[in-house]
Amino acid sequence: MSLFIDVLSWIFLVAGGFFCLVGAVGMLRMPDFYTRMHASSVIETLGVGFLLAGMAMQAGLTLVTVKLAVIGMLVLFASPTASHALANAALARGVEPILDQGKASSNT
Amino acid sequence: MFAVAAIALLVTLALVLVRSILGPTVFDRTLAANTVGTVAVMLLAVIGFLLGRPEFLDLAIIYGLLNVIGTIAVLKFFRYGDLGDPGNGDTEGKTTEGRT
């Protein structure tokens, strides 16, 4: 059973690192501010979720797990608030999103 | 086991820092700073597990709180502060009750 928990937490930690890398590559390569915000939310939901789940499995039912849950709730409540304020400020500031105009230009 | 996650988080941090350096607008840089904060929280937690010192989790909690406060403060400054808005003339007014 311990080996099973170890393997599962290993898988979760690797998945969390993978999603963090995916989000970072997306933030680097996305063409627009709003799409970069979408790529950043991948880090803040999937990456953080998988990493915290892996670490909680490794810690067991201790105070460490409670702290990890506090961190998870903090990130899951705070990062959408920050993203909302960021998008709101960008729209109020006049940052235009790239809309689908020609539907023929698929440049990456 | 935790070293792989730590290395992935460090690479993530480097890529997000590149975006914060060459981001065209200030919102890209703020978004990158927010993401750097989130990744730093996770990196602190992973380092706490990697070194076997769970005190780092308290630092991670504090860092997360400071991260969201900093992001909201910077955005409020760039929305209501004096950065050459053509609309409002009272740049030194510091409208503390700016309605959204």
gemmi code that builds the backbone of each chain (N, CA, C; Angstrom):
import gemmi

chains = {
    "A": [
        ("MET", (0.827, -1.208, 0.000), (0.000, 0.000, 0.000), (0.856, 1.251, 0.000)),
        ("SER", (1.964, 1.183, 0.745), (2.868, 2.328, 0.776), (3.534, 2.548, -0.575)),
        ("LEU", (3.852, 1.430, -1.205), (4.461, 1.537, -2.528), (3.484, 2.140, -3.521)),
        ("PHE", (2.221, 1.758, -3.389), (1.194, 2.301, -4.278), (1.066, 3.822, -4.102)),
        ("ILE", (1.054, 4.261, -2.815), (0.971, 5.699, -2.551), (2.198, 6.413, -3.092)),
        ("ASP", (3.362, 5.783, -2.949), (4.589, 6.394, -3.461), (4.541, 6.564, -4.975)),
        ("VAL", (4.124, 5.509, -5.654), (4.070, 5.573, -7.121), (3.056, 6.618, -7.568)),
        ("LEU", (1.916, 6.659, -6.870), (0.875, 7.621, -7.249), (1.344, 9.061, -7.013)),
        ("SER", (2.033, 9.296, -5.908), (2.506, 10.658, -5.653), (3.628, 11.029, -6.615)),
        ("TRP", (4.412, 10.072, -7.018), (5.457, 10.318, -8.022), (4.826, 10.722, -9.345)),
        ("ILE", (3.777, 9.996, -9.719), (3.073, 10.339, -10.969), (2.474, 11.748, -10.867)),
        ("PHE", (1.901, 12.072, -9.713), (1.275, 13.380, -9.561), (2.306, 14.494, -9.592)),
        ("LEU", (3.466, 14.256, -8.969), (4.499, 15.301, -8.980), (5.031, 15.530, -10.384)),
        ("VAL", (5.249, 14.441, -11.124), (5.736, 14.594, -12.506), (4.687, 15.286, -13.365)),
        ("ALA", (3.405, 14.938, -13.152), (2.343, 15.588, -13.921), (2.267, 17.078, -13.588)),
        ("GLY", (2.445, 17.413, -12.312), (2.436, 18.832, -11.935), (3.578, 19.598, -12.569)),
        ("GLY", (4.768, 19.009, -12.566), (5.897, 19.668, -13.232), (5.670, 19.806, -14.723)),
        ("PHE", (5.060, 18.777, -15.317), (4.783, 18.824, -16.754), (3.796, 19.942, -17.085)),
        ("PHE", (2.738, 20.069, -16.270), (1.757, 21.113, -16.579), (2.319, 22.498, -16.320)),
        ("CYS", (3.228, 22.607, -15.336), (3.893, 23.904, -15.129), (4.735, 24.270, -16.347)),
        ("LEU", (5.442, 23.266, -16.893), (6.239, 23.540, -18.093), (5.356, 23.907, -19.277)),
        ("VAL", (4.229, 23.207, -19.412), (3.302, 23.507, -20.522), (2.784, 24.940, -20.409)),
        ("GLY", (2.411, 25.324, -19.191), (1.926, 26.686, -19.006), (2.986, 27.724, -19.272)),
        ("ALA", (4.226, 27.427, -18.893), (5.300, 28.396, -19.122), (5.599, 28.544, -20.603)),
        ("VAL", (5.600, 27.416, -21.333), (5.822, 27.494, -22.784), (4.680, 28.252, -23.448)),
        ("GLY", (3.464, 28.025, -22.947), (2.335, 28.771, -23.482), (2.443, 30.259, -23.213)),
        ("MET", (2.901, 30.612, -22.015), (3.083, 32.033, -21.719), (4.140, 32.659, -22.589)),
        ("LEU", (5.106, 31.849, -23.006), (6.170, 32.403, -23.848), (5.749, 32.514, -25.300)),
        ("ARG", (4.868, 31.626, -25.768), (4.599, 31.559, -27.197), (3.237, 32.069, -27.618)),
        ("MET", (2.330, 32.328, -26.673), (1.005, 32.791, -27.065), (1.078, 34.203, -27.645)),
        ("PRO", (0.215, 34.521, -28.597), (0.385, 35.779, -29.330), (-0.232, 36.996, -28.660)),
        ("ASP", (-1.036, 36.804, -27.621), (-1.870, 37.883, -27.129), (-1.786, 37.914, -25.617)),
        ("PHE", (-2.186, 39.021, -25.042), (-2.147, 39.097, -23.576), (-3.168, 38.170, -22.947)),
        ("TYR", (-4.354, 38.118, -23.521), (-5.423, 37.320, -22.904), (-5.156, 35.828, -23.052)),
        ("THR", (-4.565, 35.442, -24.169), (-4.206, 34.035, -24.313), (-3.049, 33.667, -23.393)),
        ("ARG", (-2.171, 34.642, -23.128), (-1.117, 34.369, -22.153), (-1.694, 34.198, -20.757)),
        ("MET", (-2.766, 34.938, -20.487), (-3.422, 34.752, -19.196), (-4.038, 33.355, -19.103)),
        ("HIS", (-4.572, 32.874, -20.203), (-5.086, 31.505, -20.242), (-3.970, 30.494, -19.978)),
        ("ALA", (-2.805, 30.724, -20.569), (-1.685, 29.813, -20.336), (-1.211, 29.882, -18.889)),
        ("SER", (-1.296, 31.057, -18.306), (-0.887, 31.186, -16.910), (-1.847, 30.464, -15.972)),
        ("SER", (-3.123, 30.408, -16.361), (-4.074, 29.734, -15.485), (-3.849, 28.229, -15.479)),
        ("VAL", (-3.192, 27.700, -16.522), (-2.835, 26.280, -16.510), (-1.864, 25.993, -15.356)),
        ("ILE", (-0.893, 26.891, -15.175), (0.040, 26.723, -14.063), (-0.699, 26.801, -12.741)),
        ("GLU", (-1.639, 27.747, -12.653), (-2.231, 28.014, -11.343), (-3.318, 27.026, -10.957)),
        ("THR", (-3.828, 26.253, -11.897), (-4.810, 25.248, -11.505), (-4.239, 23.839, -11.583)),
        ("LEU", (-3.805, 23.429, -12.773), (-3.384, 22.042, -12.933), (-2.031, 21.780, -12.299)),
        ("GLY", (-1.084, 22.702, -12.517), (0.244, 22.492, -11.954), (0.218, 22.504, -10.436)),
        ("VAL", (-0.415, 23.520, -9.874), (-0.489, 23.633, -8.415), (-1.292, 22.484, -7.829)),
        ("GLY", (-2.392, 22.117, -8.487), (-3.221, 21.036, -7.980), (-2.490, 19.708, -7.943)),
        ("PHE", (-1.825, 19.373, -9.034), (-1.111, 18.094, -9.069), (0.060, 18.080, -8.100)),
        ("LEU", (0.790, 19.179, -8.030), (1.949, 19.205, -7.121), (1.495, 19.105, -5.670)),
        ("LEU", (0.448, 19.831, -5.325), (-0.032, 19.783, -3.935), (-0.602, 18.409, -3.601)),
        ("ALA", (-1.283, 17.774, -4.569), (-1.815, 16.441, -4.309), (-0.682, 15.433, -4.113)),
        ("GLY", (0.349, 15.550, -4.935), (1.492, 14.649, -4.779), (2.185, 14.835, -3.450)),
        ("MET", (2.368, 16.103, -3.047), (3.036, 16.345, -1.768), (2.169, 15.927, -0.591)),
        ("ALA", (0.845, 16.086, -0.721), (-0.038, 15.660, 0.371), (-0.022, 14.152, 0.517)),
        ("MET", (0.053, 13.437, -0.615), (0.169, 11.982, -0.508), (1.478, 11.568, 0.140)),
        ("GLN", (2.511, 12.326, -0.119), (3.809, 11.987, 0.468), (3.837, 12.301, 1.961)),
        ("ALA", (3.059, 13.282, 2.399), (3.126, 13.697, 3.798), (2.223, 12.860, 4.695)),
        ("GLY", (1.154, 12.324, 4.151), (0.228, 11.582, 4.996), (-0.709, 12.518, 5.742)),
        ("LEU", (-1.392, 11.993, 6.730), (-2.371, 12.801, 7.460), (-1.695, 13.481, 8.640)),
        ("THR", (-0.998, 14.555, 8.356), (-0.314, 15.301, 9.413), (-0.655, 16.780, 9.278)),
        ("LEU", (0.030, 17.577, 10.065), (-0.163, 19.028, 9.986), (0.335, 19.582, 8.661)),
        ("VAL", (1.304, 18.887, 8.081), (1.842, 19.320, 6.789), (0.762, 19.294, 5.717)),
        ("THR", (-0.089, 18.299, 5.776), (-1.175, 18.215, 4.803), (-2.167, 19.354, 4.983)),
        ("VAL", (-2.386, 19.731, 6.250), (-3.280, 20.864, 6.500), (-2.692, 22.145, 5.917)),
        ("LYS", (-1.377, 22.317, 6.092), (-0.741, 23.510, 5.514), (-0.793, 23.489, 3.995)),
        ("LEU", (-0.605, 22.300, 3.423), (-0.704, 22.183, 1.962), (-2.111, 22.513, 1.490)),
        ("ALA", (-3.114, 22.090, 2.257), (-4.499, 22.426, 1.893), (-4.738, 23.924, 2.001)),
        ("VAL", (-4.118, 24.552, 3.012), (-4.259, 26.008, 3.144), (-3.633, 26.706, 1.940)),
        ("ILE", (-2.449, 26.220, 1.527), (-1.805, 26.814, 0.344), (-2.687, 26.619, -0.890)),
        ("GLY", (-3.263, 25.424, -1.019), (-4.114, 25.161, -2.168), (-5.344, 26.045, -2.197)),
        ("MET", (-5.996, 26.197, -1.056), (-7.160, 27.080, -1.016), (-6.763, 28.524, -1.305)),
        ("LEU", (-5.610, 28.922, -0.778), (-5.131, 30.292, -1.010), (-4.916, 30.550, -2.497)),
        ("VAL", (-4.227, 29.619, -3.152), (-3.948, 29.808, -4.586), (-5.240, 29.734, -5.382)),
        ("LEU", (-6.116, 28.796, -5.012), (-7.339, 28.639, -5.797), (-8.320, 29.778, -5.588)),
        ("PHE", (-8.208, 30.492, -4.471), (-9.075, 31.663, -4.313), (-8.408, 32.931, -4.822)),
        ("ALA", (-7.115, 33.032, -4.660), (-6.440, 34.298, -4.941), (-6.126, 34.471, -6.422)),
        ("SER", (-5.748, 33.386, -7.094), (-5.321, 33.576, -8.479), (-6.484, 33.907, -9.424)),
        ("PRO", (-7.700, 33.380, -9.260), (-8.780, 33.903, -10.108), (-9.106, 35.364, -9.832)),
        ("THR", (-8.985, 35.763, -8.554), (-9.224, 37.175, -8.234), (-8.197, 38.063, -8.925)),
        ("ALA", (-6.948, 37.646, -8.855), (-5.897, 38.437, -9.508), (-6.069, 38.432, -11.018)),
        ("SER", (-6.478, 37.280, -11.574), (-6.675, 37.214, -13.025), (-7.835, 38.101, -13.465)),
        ("HIS", (-8.898, 38.113, -12.656), (-10.040, 38.976, -12.979), (-9.640, 40.449, -12.935)),
        ("ALA", (-8.906, 40.827, -11.898), (-8.476, 42.220, -11.795), (-7.531, 42.582, -12.933)),
        ("LEU", (-6.699, 41.608, -13.317), (-5.735, 41.850, -14.401), (-6.444, 42.052, -15.739)),
        ("ALA", (-7.402, 41.177, -16.041), (-8.124, 41.314, -17.308), (-8.969, 42.572, -17.315)),
        ("ASN", (-9.545, 42.902, -16.158), (-10.371, 44.098, -16.062), (-9.533, 45.350, -16.278)),
        ("ALA", (-8.344, 45.369, -15.649), (-7.465, 46.527, -15.809), (-6.949, 46.634, -17.234)),
        ("ALA", (-6.667, 45.485, -17.859), (-6.163, 45.521, -19.234), (-7.235, 46.018, -20.190)),
        ("LEU", (-8.487, 45.575, -19.981), (-9.569, 46.050, -20.843), (-9.843, 47.532, -20.623)),
        ("ALA", (-9.795, 47.970, -19.362), (-10.025, 49.384, -19.083), (-8.896, 50.232, -19.624)),
        ("ARG", (-7.727, 49.623, -19.773), (-6.566, 50.345, -20.275), (-6.519, 50.344, -21.796)),
        ("GLY", (-7.310, 49.508, -22.422), (-7.378, 49.529, -23.872), (-6.519, 48.506, -24.577)),
        ("VAL", (-6.181, 47.415, -23.894), (-5.449, 46.338, -24.566), (-6.437, 45.532, -25.376)),
        ("GLU", (-6.228, 45.513, -26.691), (-7.190, 44.866, -27.565), (-6.873, 43.387, -27.706)),
        ("PRO", (-7.873, 42.532, -27.567), (-7.634, 41.119, -27.858), (-7.571, 40.867, -29.358)),
        ("ILE", (-6.792, 39.868, -29.743), (-6.725, 39.490, -31.156), (-7.947, 38.652, -31.474)),
        ("LEU", (-8.792, 39.172, -32.349), (-10.002, 38.441, -32.695), (-9.789, 37.691, -33.999)),
        ("ASP", (-10.702, 36.745, -34.236), (-10.579, 35.911, -35.423), (-11.177, 36.652, -36.604)),
        ("GLN", (-10.327, 37.184, -37.453), (-10.821, 38.020, -38.537), (-10.856, 37.282, -39.865)),
        ("GLY", (-9.707, 36.836, -40.337), (-9.670, 36.239, -41.654), (-9.921, 34.751, -41.641)),
        ("LYS", (-9.616, 34.122, -40.517), (-9.743, 32.688, -40.318), (-8.833, 31.907, -41.263)),
        ("ALA", (-8.016, 32.595, -42.004), (-7.102, 31.917, -42.916), (-5.657, 32.010, -42.438)),
        ("SER", (-5.376, 32.945, -41.571), (-3.987, 33.149, -41.145), (-3.742, 32.354, -39.875)),
        ("SER", (-3.106, 31.234, -40.054), (-2.748, 30.415, -38.903), (-1.229, 30.451, -38.735)),
        ("ASN", (-0.774, 31.566, -38.229), (0.673, 31.739, -38.094), (1.088, 31.464, -36.659)),
        ("THR", (2.104, 30.641, -36.511), (2.658, 30.421, -35.175), (4.147, 30.723, -35.224)),
    ],
    "B": [
        ("MET", (12.878, 12.209, -6.025), (11.496, 12.319, -6.452), (11.058, 13.786, -6.534)),
        ("PHE", (11.394, 14.524, -5.462), (11.014, 15.932, -5.476), (11.965, 16.760, -6.319)),
        ("ALA", (13.117, 16.204, -6.644), (14.088, 16.960, -7.435), (13.568, 17.213, -8.840)),
        ("VAL", (12.825, 16.248, -9.389), (12.274, 16.426, -10.742), (11.276, 17.573, -10.761)),
        ("ALA", (10.405, 17.595, -9.744), (9.425, 18.683, -9.665), (10.114, 20.019, -9.449)),
        ("ALA", (11.189, 20.016, -8.633), (11.907, 21.267, -8.388), (12.582, 21.776, -9.648)),
        ("ILE", (13.156, 20.849, -10.431), (13.813, 21.271, -11.676), (12.791, 21.794, -12.677)),
        ("ALA", (11.633, 21.118, -12.749), (10.578, 21.585, -13.653), (10.093, 22.970, -13.239)),
        ("LEU", (9.978, 23.187, -11.931), (9.538, 24.504, -11.469), (10.587, 25.566, -11.743)),
        ("LEU", (11.865, 25.189, -11.662), (12.910, 26.180, -11.965), (12.909, 26.547, -13.440)),
        ("VAL", (12.702, 25.549, -14.306), (12.626, 25.852, -15.744), (11.413, 26.732, -16.041)),
        ("THR", (10.296, 26.419, -15.369), (9.097, 27.251, -15.503), (9.376, 28.691, -15.095)),
        ("LEU", (10.101, 28.820, -13.988), (10.440, 30.157, -13.493), (11.291, 30.926, -14.500)),
        ("ALA", (12.225, 30.221, -15.139), (13.080, 30.879, -16.130), (12.272, 31.338, -17.337)),
        ("LEU", (11.351, 30.477, -17.816), (10.550, 30.846, -18.987), (9.626, 32.019, -18.679)),
        ("VAL", (9.038, 31.998, -17.481), (8.140, 33.099, -17.122), (8.931, 34.395, -16.939)),
        ("LEU", (10.167, 34.273, -16.463), (11.003, 35.473, -16.351), (11.345, 36.040, -17.715)),
        ("VAL", (11.560, 35.162, -18.699), (11.785, 35.647, -20.071), (10.565, 36.430, -20.563)),
        ("ARG", (9.361, 35.887, -20.274), (8.160, 36.616, -20.689), (8.050, 37.952, -19.967)),
        ("SER", (8.437, 37.987, -18.698), (8.337, 39.258, -17.982), (9.367, 40.255, -18.474)),
        ("ILE", (10.465, 39.777, -19.056), (11.446, 40.728, -19.587), (10.966, 41.282, -20.921)),
        ("LEU", (10.487, 40.426, -21.821), (10.116, 40.909, -23.153), (8.622, 41.080, -23.339)),
        ("GLY", (7.876, 41.181, -22.245), (6.448, 41.420, -22.399), (6.180, 42.806, -22.948)),
        ("PRO", (5.310, 42.938, -23.937), (5.135, 44.261, -24.565), (4.441, 45.261, -23.648)),
        ("THR", (3.381, 44.823, -22.979), (2.646, 45.758, -22.140), (2.986, 45.513, -20.674)),
        ("VAL", (2.513, 46.433, -19.851), (2.786, 46.294, -18.418), (1.952, 45.167, -17.825)),
        ("PHE", (0.846, 44.812, -18.486), (-0.011, 43.753, -17.951), (0.631, 42.392, -18.147)),
        ("ASP", (1.385, 42.244, -19.242), (2.141, 41.004, -19.405), (3.155, 40.841, -18.276)),
        ("ARG", (3.783, 41.936, -17.927), (4.789, 41.850, -16.866), (4.138, 41.579, -15.519)),
        ("THR", (2.968, 42.182, -15.307), (2.269, 41.919, -14.044), (1.784, 40.480, -13.976)),
        ("LEU", (1.286, 39.984, -15.113), (0.861, 38.575, -15.161), (2.043, 37.648, -14.907)),
        ("ALA", (3.178, 37.986, -15.505), (4.371, 37.166, -15.298), (4.826, 37.234, -13.841)),
        ("ALA", (4.705, 38.398, -13.224), (5.092, 38.522, -11.819), (4.169, 37.704, -10.928)),
        ("ASN", (2.871, 37.726, -11.260), (1.913, 36.915, -10.506), (2.225, 35.434, -10.645)),
        ("THR", (2.544, 35.011, -11.866), (2.862, 33.604, -12.087), (4.171, 33.218, -11.401)),
        ("VAL", (5.133, 34.138, -11.414), (6.377, 33.882, -10.695), (6.096, 33.680, -9.209)),
        ("GLY", (5.165, 34.455, -8.667), (4.803, 34.286, -7.261), (4.199, 32.919, -6.990)),
        ("THR", (3.271, 32.501, -7.879), (2.656, 31.180, -7.696), (3.688, 30.064, -7.795)),
        ("VAL", (4.567, 30.170, -8.802), (5.597, 29.144, -8.980), (6.573, 29.160, -7.796)),
        ("ALA", (6.819, 30.340, -7.243), (7.710, 30.414, -6.092), (7.084, 29.776, -4.860)),
        ("VAL", (5.761, 29.921, -4.720), (5.071, 29.242, -3.617), (5.252, 27.734, -3.744)),
        ("MET", (5.023, 27.229, -4.954), (5.166, 25.783, -5.136), (6.607, 25.345, -4.965)),
        ("LEU", (7.543, 26.198, -5.395), (8.960, 25.837, -5.263), (9.372, 25.800, -3.797)),
        ("LEU", (8.816, 26.716, -3.002), (9.116, 26.692, -1.563), (8.576, 25.422, -0.921)),
        ("ALA", (7.372, 25.025, -1.310), (6.810, 23.802, -0.739), (7.633, 22.577, -1.141)),
        ("VAL", (8.024, 22.527, -2.424), (8.801, 21.378, -2.897), (10.175, 21.347, -2.232)),
        ("ILE", (10.771, 22.510, -2.026), (12.080, 22.555, -1.370), (11.953, 22.121, 0.088)),
        ("GLY", (10.821, 22.499, 0.723), (10.585, 22.028, 2.083), (10.533, 20.519, 2.159)),
        ("PHE", (9.917, 19.884, 1.152), (9.907, 18.414, 1.141), (11.258, 17.849, 0.755)),
        ("LEU", (11.954, 18.561, -0.121), (13.227, 18.045, -0.635), (14.290, 18.041, 0.458)),
        ("LEU", (14.292, 19.057, 1.280), (15.288, 19.143, 2.348), (14.798, 18.520, 3.643)),
        ("GLY", (13.542, 18.064, 3.664), (13.016, 17.489, 4.889), (12.730, 18.504, 5.973)),
        ("ARG", (12.455, 19.738, 5.593), (12.158, 20.782, 6.581), (10.791, 21.365, 6.283)),
        ("PRO", (9.761, 20.943, 6.968), (8.416, 21.421, 6.645), (8.140, 22.853, 7.087)),
        ("GLU", (9.140, 23.540, 7.651), (8.910, 24.947, 7.997), (8.769, 25.821, 6.764)),
        ("PHE", (9.251, 25.319, 5.645), (9.165, 26.100, 4.413), (7.715, 26.303, 3.969)),
        ("LEU", (6.820, 25.459, 4.455), (5.419, 25.615, 4.060), (4.839, 26.908, 4.621)),
        ("ASP", (5.282, 27.305, 5.811), (4.822, 28.581, 6.363), (5.304, 29.741, 5.503)),
        ("LEU", (6.550, 29.632, 5.052), (7.054, 30.661, 4.133), (6.239, 30.689, 2.845)),
        ("ALA", (5.828, 29.509, 2.390), (5.034, 29.456, 1.160), (3.681, 30.135, 1.356)),
        ("ILE", (3.074, 29.922, 2.525), (1.777, 30.561, 2.798), (1.924, 32.077, 2.813)),
        ("ILE", (2.967, 32.553, 3.509), (3.189, 33.998, 3.579), (3.471, 34.570, 2.199)),
        ("TYR", (4.228, 33.821, 1.394), (4.561, 34.309, 0.068), (3.324, 34.380, -0.822)),
        ("GLY", (2.428, 33.422, -0.668), (1.197, 33.473, -1.446), (0.335, 34.667, -1.076)),
        ("LEU", (0.248, 34.956, 0.223), (-0.524, 36.125, 0.657), (0.082, 37.407, 0.104)),
        ("LEU", (1.408, 37.525, 0.195), (2.059, 38.734, -0.321), (1.906, 38.859, -1.826)),
        ("ASN", (1.860, 37.720, -2.497), (1.749, 37.716, -3.955), (0.437, 38.347, -4.412)),
        ("VAL", (-0.658, 37.921, -3.805), (-1.948, 38.455, -4.276), (-2.095, 39.920, -3.862)),
        ("ILE", (-1.609, 40.265, -2.691), (-1.683, 41.665, -2.279), (-0.871, 42.547, -3.222)),
        ("GLY", (0.320, 42.072, -3.603), (1.167, 42.848, -4.506), (0.546, 43.021, -5.868)),
        ("THR", (-0.067, 41.938, -6.379), (-0.689, 42.038, -7.704), (-1.842, 43.029, -7.701)),
        ("ILE", (-2.699, 42.943, -6.677), (-3.839, 43.856, -6.614), (-3.356, 45.297, -6.448)),
        ("ALA", (-2.305, 45.501, -5.662), (-1.800, 46.856, -5.462), (-1.242, 47.439, -6.748)),
        ("VAL", (-0.471, 46.637, -7.488), (0.104, 47.132, -8.746), (-0.995, 47.445, -9.752)),
        ("LEU", (-2.009, 46.579, -9.827), (-3.089, 46.829, -10.784), (-3.889, 48.056, -10.410)),
        ("LYS", (-4.105, 48.262, -9.111), (-4.830, 49.446, -8.693), (-4.044, 50.707, -9.024)),
        ("PHE", (-2.717, 50.607, -8.884), (-1.897, 51.766, -9.243), (-1.976, 52.053, -10.734)),
        ("PHE", (-1.901, 50.994, -11.537), (-1.921, 51.235, -12.980), (-3.295, 51.589, -13.481)),
        ("ARG", (-4.318, 51.358, -12.682), (-5.643, 51.759, -13.145), (-6.000, 53.169, -12.691)),
        ("TYR", (-5.641, 53.511, -11.475), (-6.060, 54.803, -10.939), (-4.909, 55.768, -10.731)),
        ("GLY", (-3.683, 55.318, -10.980), (-2.547, 56.179, -10.723), (-2.313, 57.179, -11.831)),
        ("ASP", (-1.174, 57.828, -11.806), (-0.863, 58.847, -12.784), (0.170, 58.307, -13.763)),
        ("LEU", (-0.335, 57.690, -14.808), (0.577, 57.202, -15.836), (0.241, 57.812, -17.179)),
        ("GLY", (-0.120, 59.091, -17.174), (-0.383, 59.765, -18.423), (-1.716, 59.419, -19.036)),
        ("ASP", (-2.732, 59.244, -18.206), (-4.058, 59.046, -18.762), (-4.538, 60.331, -19.435)),
        ("PRO", (-5.038, 60.247, -20.671), (-5.574, 61.453, -21.279), (-6.910, 61.858, -20.681)),
        ("GLY", (-7.548, 60.970, -19.962), (-8.886, 61.245, -19.474), (-8.918, 62.148, -18.260)),
        ("ASN", (-8.165, 61.792, -17.234), (-8.266, 62.547, -15.993), (-7.068, 63.479, -15.833)),
        ("GLY", (-7.356, 64.693, -15.446), (-6.298, 65.674, -15.340), (-5.676, 65.758, -13.973)),
        ("ASP", (-6.410, 65.355, -12.945), (-5.880, 65.486, -11.595), (-4.960, 64.310, -11.292)),
        ("THR", (-3.719, 64.465, -11.691), (-2.797, 63.347, -11.528), (-2.324, 63.205, -10.098)),
        ("GLU", (-2.327, 64.275, -9.371), (-1.857, 64.159, -7.997), (-3.001, 64.003, -7.010)),
        ("GLY", (-4.203, 63.761, -7.540), (-5.362, 63.680, -6.675), (-5.404, 62.406, -5.850)),
        ("LYS", (-4.919, 61.281, -6.446), (-4.946, 59.985, -5.770), (-6.353, 59.642, -5.301)),
        ("THR", (-7.220, 59.439, -6.257), (-8.609, 59.175, -5.926), (-8.708, 57.846, -5.186)),
        ("THR", (-8.869, 57.945, -3.898), (-8.892, 56.714, -3.094), (-10.213, 55.997, -3.187)),
        ("GLU", (-11.238, 56.700, -3.645), (-12.532, 56.047, -3.727), (-12.938, 55.873, -5.179)),
        ("GLY", (-11.969, 55.557, -6.030), (-12.265, 55.404, -7.436), (-13.225, 54.261, -7.669)),
        ("ARG", (-14.373, 54.602, -8.197), (-15.370, 53.548, -8.360), (-15.075, 52.755, -9.610)),
        ("THR", (-15.401, 51.513, -9.569), (-15.109, 50.637, -10.701), (-16.244, 50.719, -11.679)),
    ],
}
model = gemmi.Model(1)
for chain_id, residues in chains.items():
    chain = gemmi.Chain(chain_id)
    for i, (resn, *xyz) in enumerate(residues, 1):
        res = gemmi.Residue()
        res.name, res.seqid = resn, gemmi.SeqId(i, " ")
        for name, pos in zip(("N", "CA", "C"), xyz):
            atom = gemmi.Atom()
            atom.name, atom.element = name, gemmi.Element(name[0])
            atom.pos, atom.b_iso = gemmi.Position(*pos), 0.0
            res.add_atom(atom)
        chain.add_residue(res)
    model.add_chain(chain)
structure = gemmi.Structure()
structure.add_model(model)
structure.setup_entities()
